[in-house]
Amino acid sequence: MLQISQLRLPLDYDEAILKGTVLRELRARAQDIVTIKMKQRAIDARRGNVEFSCQVLVEVLNEGVMLQRLAGNHRIKLAEPTEYTELDKTKVNMAPVPPEKRPVIIGTGPCGLLAGLILARHGRNPLILERGKPAGDRARDVMAFWKRGGDFNPESNVQFGEGGAGTFSDGKLYTQIRDRENRIPWLLKELVKAGAPEDILYKSRPHIGTDRLIKVVRNMREEIVRMGGEVRFGAHVTDAVIENGKMTKVILANGEEILGSPFIFAVGHSARDTFEMLHRIGVPMEAKGFSVGVRIEHPQSLIDRSQYGKWGGHPRLGAAPYKFVAHCDTGRAAYSFCMCPGGLVVAASSEPGMVVTNGMSTYARAESNANAGFMVDIPATDFADQGVLGGMAFQRALEKQAYELGGGGFKAPAQRLGDFMKKQPSSGPGRVQPSYQPGVTWTDLATLLPDIVTTTLREAVRRVDDMIPGFGLDDAVMTGVETRSSCPLRILRDPDSLLCAGIENFYPAGEGAGYAGGIVSAACDGMRVAEKILNG
Ligand SMILES: Cc1cc2nc3c(=O)[nH]c(=O)nc-3n(C[C@H](O)[C@H](O)[C@H](O)COP(=O)(O)OP(=O)(O)OC[C@H]3O[C@@H](n4cnc5c(N)ncnc54)[C@H](O)[C@@H]3O)c2cc1C
């Protein structure tokens, strides 16, 4: 199989144009080609033109001869294998596992689900404990909460329930982690098998969307159960027992004791009560920096124009994303986080009396606003005096203040960007309507955010406007507060065995343990832990 890189195609290319371009590139005849497959397709808007830059896999007759003839063309080479090979199946014992010996996974987010899928496929009958509800019931709770604000359920919300924090999201599937083991191509195929759109296999910035994610996580759970696993909902782990340096059981909120071997804690960044419990029983952890800021909304059409010029709105391009980092004179960086093209700002609280924002999109990304977290670094030194759980206390204090400033009922405080820059409160929207439900209260966000965050954001607006023309739009809406960018602590683990430092039988994993920062990296961390368990 040959791989052609940086193959340029016009936006309106079809099969015939693709084939013609490949033939020209290979200087080949149609009869030399067996198959052509798109491996990766990226949008390239850098050269005053917008087109696709592709990696294409081509099966040809007489591959060796053709490769020799094209030796001077560095964009053509033999395709590299993308098989996920980390797991040596010959070493895996497929014998049935007694209940007290089966792996127990806490959490059904991407980390827990993927660990569960791999363990189930290899005969380990994992038990997965999830504090929240199955995806369908969870979706009903979340929708009711967004509509009315009064029906908040601390066990069933945007952070907790089947699929974890990523279920109500844009479902972006790109990451900066290295992937020598080819876990990511394998993961993407599994997601497609479970109902994700096929284009995630070749788009350079793939996304699934909330509407499809709800089905995907349910189908993955059903596959785990078919393969001998068990998933229990409403199973909130509130305690764990460590005896002689080994985790021996976990205890549910109803007092039930669960034995297992080993335990994988994949609880996500919002399981604050679980972190408090683990800290109390002596699990080693350290404070970790995170970011704080607001969600910012612009008209999607403005972002499309800024990114794609006159091609903005082309159906093949979809709603444009953006990404930026602005290093400011305050010594801090402001950056875009979890950008959701054509999306909605969502209420992402997991505790009563606290307001938290985040963003989501459906697969179509068809809403009229683009939104992104507009965040500033909070290093661990900012809360070092408050101990290892200080970051959590810092987040909670901001979220409580946001709730109060919003006036209750989970309304979020909001401000027009122009007013934020002029240091005056807002009294209503301009031409950008905020999408946050159950509604916003117009105010002055500077009274909520730490001074360093406010100053850095104000400076960054000017810098980002140079990179993304129109970003500084007066009517852009800022809604706060965004605090759940990543986990404010890390559970220490051995880098080789992945076991918690000094505690046997206990694997802290995923974003909550501080080893992932998104859907794909959390899923890959779950896979790594499952591989360690299987390979012994
Ligand atoms: C609104 C939103 C949008 C996002 N958008 C994206 C995106 O587009 N792309 C991206 O890459 N990332 C996105 N993220 C981040 C992404 O969702 C997380 O990085 C990822 O889900 C982390 O996976 P995880 O499995 O480590 O933890 P989580 O997904 O947080 O899962 C943890 C699970 O553990 C359960 N749990 C917690 N404590 C307990 C307990 N004590 N007992 C039993 N169960 C427990 C929780 O209910 C939850 O289901 C988004 C997050 C949010 C909130």
The ligand as an ORCA input file, in Angstrom:
! r2SCAN-3c Opt
* xyz 0 1
  C     -19.490     19.926     28.550
  C     -18.177     19.255     28.254
  C     -17.704     19.253     26.954
  C     -16.503     18.598     26.639
  N     -16.104     18.551     25.341
  C     -15.023     17.807     25.005
  C     -14.679     17.608     23.654
  O     -15.354     18.071     22.726
  N     -13.561     16.876     23.385
  C     -12.787     16.340     24.379
  O     -11.784     15.680     24.077
  N     -13.105     16.523     25.674
  C     -14.204     17.222     26.012
  N     -14.535     17.370     27.325
  C     -13.666     16.767     28.344
  C     -13.896     15.251     28.387
  O     -15.249     15.008     28.520
  C     -13.109     14.633     29.524
  O     -11.750     14.931     29.338
  C     -13.293     13.123     29.564
  O     -14.649     12.775     29.630
  C     -12.553     12.529     30.751
  O     -12.794     11.153     30.779
  P     -12.687     10.275     32.099
  O     -13.204      8.945     31.730
  O     -11.337     10.403     32.664
  O     -13.685     10.971     33.145
  P     -15.225     11.351     33.021
  O     -15.651     11.391     31.610
  O     -15.428     12.579     33.822
  O     -15.984     10.130     33.681
  C     -15.960      9.889     35.056
  C     -17.169      9.045     35.425
  O     -17.002      8.569     36.752
  C     -18.248      8.657     37.436
  N     -17.940      8.774     38.877
  C     -17.293      9.802     39.480
  N     -17.137      9.536     40.791
  C     -17.696      8.335     41.012
  C     -17.860      7.540     42.179
  N     -17.388      7.944     43.373
  N     -18.532      6.374     42.071
  C     -19.012      5.942     40.865
  N     -18.872      6.669     39.730
  C     -18.220      7.846     39.802
  C     -18.903      9.891     36.853
  O     -20.298      9.872     37.020
  C     -18.473      9.818     35.399
  O     -19.410      9.117     34.629
  C     -15.740     18.001     27.672
  C     -16.214     18.033     28.995
  C     -17.415     18.640     29.286
  C     -17.916     18.666     30.706
*
